[in-house]
Amino acid sequence: MVRAIVGANWGDEGKGKITDMLAKESDIIIRFQGGSNAGHTIINNYGRFALHLLPSGVFYGHTTSIIGNGVALNIPFLVKELESLVSQGVPMPHILVSDRAQILMPYHVLFDTYEEERLGGKSFGSTKSGIAPFYSDKYAKIGFQVSELFEDEAALKDKVQRVCETKNVLLEHLYHKPLLNPDEVLAELMEYKKMVEPYVCDVSAYLHDAIKEGKNILLEGQLGSLKDPDHGIYPMVTSSSTLAAYGAIGAGIPPYEIKEITTVVKAYSSAVGAGAFVSEIFGDEADELRRRGGDKGEFGATTGRPRRVGWFDAVASRYGCRIQGATEVALTVLDVLGYLDEIPICVGYEIDGEVVKDFPVTYKLEKAKPVLKTLPGWKCDIRGIKKYEDLPAECRNYIETIEAELGVPVTMVSNGPGRDEIIMRK
């Protein structure tokens, strides 16, 4: 059975923990899009980890972890991440890398940084991990696929020469930065070949056989619905599709094989980077939520940037679940809200004097004001509770209000950062 684990909102919903937990019953875990530009924080018996490129199932000896063809593959980053795990006592995971994955190059990071500098106050709030230039090159057909490392070196050298010519025009005339040396770029690719060779595999064929054998497979998405380039808050989005539907493409499996779509929803809202965020809060109220949030506060797992925070947004979350095709919801970080006497939730947007319940396009979103409904808080620590019926009545009311707003069953409630701090509602 194939299950996708994806985010309903801006990312940072806690997908890593849910993947890590469900990986126990899985055989294969696949990253199908994105790169090392966002992180998944995981706390388990080995310690606390922020994974960026590796799938969140790498902590189990029985699993195979796959980098799918849809991923922006930063090869040295992957090798360092593996070395870091092993140095912290984690057994070396079984890793496969798709021969159709494309390589994120150091010049992608440079171009990302240069472009953000050039845009100044109109920048996209990029993590400067090279993601937008990488996907631009992929779709302009001037990227390097892993398989090309193993072709005739003369052909690769010729392509490197052509790519550098294009890049150097921009470097010289737009950014006024040092030019690329084709010989150095080719040497980097040859180094990457040595690094990645042990892991390279025809992933699509491997998964075809695994599905026929009845293996349990998890597709792990990065970021969330609202960062999708088509269906998110464009242009303040990422550069690869964050939707479960893309999991079929980014892993190389038929779409009808995805049977379950577990969509992770946060009990309040948070976001890293720029873009419309209707339920955002500010000042002392935001500082308090940010300080208490997550495992070590609301700070980006990759950048360390303070996350923007706000109340639960039913409009955005309902849309996020719908566009993902959610079959179930995992509600996370509920324990964080135990300090509040009352908890507002955003149940509508007021735009030009009209209240709407459907998530709008970006230019309307920029004008939206939150319509808030206030629920009573439960004023206690709910960590350690294992049964749903043992939660305070106000807490159950909060969950059931969210469930009614989403129109999707909340089957898992996370009440702490640890792997086992979860209440199953099935």
ZIWOFEN-V689827 format. One record per run of one state. SS is the DSSP state (a for helix, b for strand, c for the rest). FROM is the first residue (numbers start at 0). TO is the last residue. Records with the same first field share a line. If there is no record, write none. Layout:
BEGIN
SS: FROM-TO / FROM-TO
END
This chain:
BEGIN
c: 0-0 / 7-13 / 25-26 / 31-32 / 34-38 / 44-45 / 51-62 / 67-69 / 73-73 / 87-92 / 98-100 / 103-104 / 122-129 / 139-143 / 150-151 / 175-180 / 201-201 / 212-215 / 227-242 / 251-253 / 266-267 / 271-278 / 280-281 / 292-297 / 299-304 / 306-306 / 310-310 / 324-326 / 332-332 / 339-340 / 351-352 / 356-360 / 365-367 / 376-386 / 390-391 / 406-408 / 414-416 / 418-420 / 424-425
b: 1-6 / 27-30 / 33-33 / 39-43 / 46-50 / 63-66 / 70-72 / 93-97 / 101-102 / 144-144 / 199-200 / 216-223 / 257-265 / 268-270 / 279-279 / 298-298 / 305-305 / 307-309 / 311-312 / 327-331 / 341-350 / 353-355 / 368-375 / 409-413 / 417-417 / 421-423
a: 14-24 / 74-86 / 105-121 / 130-138 / 145-149 / 152-174 / 181-198 / 202-211 / 224-226 / 243-250 / 254-256 / 282-291 / 313-323 / 333-338 / 361-364 / 387-389 / 392-405
END
